[in-house]
């Protein structure tokens, strides 16, 4: 997906007036996942922009919201693909683990991958924040009402 350059509005799903601010918003959001190599960052920006091309083509838009919604959708799909037998992994936990394993540098091709590699999954799982143990049920002490 190619975003329109200024003055290049022909055949692009993202209008030129939206492309610049949208790319900056996406770039800012992706930086929270780590420092990707420039070529990988560019491909990720294009992928997220493609995910929000239809809403961006509408007359009313908010670049930050479009970028956030599109990235959240892609991360949710990724989380589902990475999910374990307990279900989908929370995006915040995935981000923490991805940063902990230096995923942007070591596993850039696995970020938002449709079918993540088993080695990557194993390393990511080992870095996931450990949840607190489930609370043990307690007896309710008798209380005067």
Protein Blocks (a to p, Z undefined) as FASTA:
>chain_A
ZZddehiaghpabdfklmmmmmmmmmmmmmmnoccdfklmmmmmmmmmmmmmmmmmpmbd
cfklmmmmmmmmmmmmmmmmmpcfkbpcdfklmmmmmmmnommmmmmmmgopabacfklm
mmmmmmpccddddddddddddddZZ
